[in-house]
Amino acid sequence: MEIAPRIVVDPGVRFGKPVVRGTRVPVDLVLGKLSSGMGFEDIQEEYGLEREDILAVLAYAAKVVGQEEVRVTA
């Protein structure tokens, strides 16, 4: 099932974690690689992704974080 452009979930793929459509590459893996300093081109080459796939991962992550509600208790 597509949950965002280019991002899908399937209980039979990666235990239902969000992945890039048409691959088994999890969203969190791509985010982790980017946060460690890996460049778009390196990720594309290593995981067979397109630039648009990586941008879709970032857009999905921004949407999820934007909907997150944090409650501070002291």
Secondary structure, DSSP 8 states (H G I E B T S, - for coil): -EEETTEE-BTTBGGG--EETTS--BHHHHHHHHHTT--HHHHHHHHT--HHHHHHHHHHHHHHHHH-------
